[in-house]
Amino acid sequence: MAPSDHTQFAPNSPAARDIAYYLHPFTNPKVHEENGPFIVNEGKGIYVYDDQGKEYIEGMSGLWCTSLGFGEERLAKAAYEQMLRLPYIQGFTHRSNEVAIDLAEKLVKMAPVEMGKVFFTNSGSEANDTQVKIVWYYNNARGKPEKKKIIGRHKAYHGITLAASSLTGVEYAQKGFDVPLDRFLHVTTPHYWREAEDGESEEQFAARLAQELDDLIVKEGPDTVAAFIAEPVMGAGGLIPPPETYFEKIQAVLKKHDVLMIADEVITGFMRTGNMFACETYNIQPDLMSIAKALSSAYLPIGAVLMTDKIYQVLRDGSDRFGMWNTGYTYSGHPVSAAVALETLRIYEERDTLGHVRSVMGTFQDQMQQFADHPLVGEVRGIGLFAALELTPDKENKGLFDPAAKVAPGMMARTQAHGLISRALPSDGIALCPPLIITEEQIGVCMERFSKALDETWAHVQKAGLV
Ligand SMILES: Cc1ncc(COP(=O)(O)O)c(C=O)c1O
C-alpha cells in the first residue's frame, strides 16, 4: 500500500501529509504509516503543546538540547537582528564575520582546559566526523600515516554521519549501514551495575577497563592507534555515568601510548552535569572536544570542535605539505547560528544558569532515587540534571526483558499520556533530561507523572506475564 493510500487520517490533514511526504529520522516507517506522527507546534518554558493543544513537560529537552526551554524571546531576537544585518558569509579562504570571531574567542576562554582554536560545524555528528579528519590529518602531517585507528566504547553515541556512526557503539544506529568502517574499534561500556564482576569495586572495575584498553592498544600496535573518544556520561546508549577513577585510569593509558583523548561533550557540555563542562566533573583533559546542542539551546543548528594548540600547530604546519587546512562546511561559522549561540551563552551568565542547575539538581537526583525501591527498577543512575531508570524483570539478577516486549518504550508512551516526554534507551532504560531552567516545583510535577507511568508499566508487565 502506498503511504498516500492510508485512510485512518483525514485527507490532506497534517498527519496524512506527514505520512505521504516526510521520511523521519530514527523512525520505523511501517509503524509510522500505521500510527502517524506526534505533531508538536508550540512550546513555552519547559512545556510543549501538541496539535490538539495538550500540554507536555518536555522532560528530554527535545534530544537533550533545549537547555533554555521554549519561547526564549532573546534568542529569537538575536537571530532576527543578525539575519537583517548579515544572514550569511562564508568562512572559507580567509573570510570571516565578527559574530563567529566573538563566539570562537568566548569558547576558547570558557573551555575546561587550555584550548587553542575552534572549528565550527552544524551539528554534533559533524563535529565528531571532523574529529576523525583532524586526527587522521594530524598524524599524516606529523609523519605517522599508520597511526589512524580510533577506539570508542560499546553503547556510545557519537552521531550518524559515516565516520561518526563508526565511532558510535549502539547497534540500533549501525544496522544496515555497513558501519563501523575499518580502523574503528570499541571497548567495554563503563557501566558498573551491569558490567562489573561479582565483588569488584568501582575502582577495580575501572582498572580492569583501563587494562582492556591498554591490552587492545598493545595488540593493535600503539603506532596504529590515534585516538580514544568518550562521552563523559554516555547518553543515548543508556545514560551511564563513569565508575569512580575511570577517566583518570583511561587517560594514563592514552598518555603512555601517545593516543589522543577526544571528549564528546555534545550532551554533557553547558552545565548538564552541574559544571559548565563534564570534563571538569570528571577531571578529563581532552586534546579535542566536541560541542553542540545546548551551545545554542538548539534554537539554531551549530556545533564545534575545540582543539589544543598542540594539535593546531601540527595542522598549521601540515598545510606546507597539503596546501591548506582543506576541509569545511558551507555553514561553518554561520553568523546567525553564532549570534544565537553567543546570546545563549550571555543568558547563561546573566541568569546564573549554572547556579540554578546546582540549586535544583540535588532535588532532581533525590526524587529519581526514590524509584530505586520500585519492584520494576534495577538501577537509578544520573548526575546533575539528567538521570535514568533501568527496568528489569528480575532485580536480584539484573535480568533483561525481551526487547520485543518493548517495556521501556511502553513506559515512554505512558509518561506521554500523562503529559511528560521521556525517552526509552537500550536495555530498557528510561531517561529524563529536562531543560536546565526547570524549577523545584516543576521537578515535583514531572516526578508525579513519571511515577504514575512507572506504576502502570509495573501493572502491565505483571498482567502480561513478563515478570
Ligand atoms: C554525545 C553525542 N554526540 C554526538 C551526537 C550527534 O549530534 P547531532 O545529532 O547534532 O548530529 C549526539 C546526539 O544525540 C550525542 O548525544
The ligand as a Gaussian input file, in Angstrom:
#p B3LYP/6-31G(d) Opt

LIG

0 1
 C       27.069000      12.512000      22.686000
 C       26.562000      12.838000      21.320000
 N       27.418000      13.089000      20.344000
 C       27.015000      13.415000      19.102000
 C       25.679000      13.461000      18.801000
 C       25.238000      13.779000      17.408000
 O       24.748000      15.073000      17.342000
 P       23.767000      15.518000      16.163000
 O       22.526000      14.751000      16.298000
 O       23.647000      17.010000      16.396000
 O       24.458000      15.234000      14.891000
 C       24.736000      13.224000      19.801000
 C       23.285000      13.298000      19.522000
 O       22.462000      12.984000      20.334000
 C       25.194000      12.886000      21.088000
 O       24.320000      12.575000      22.058000

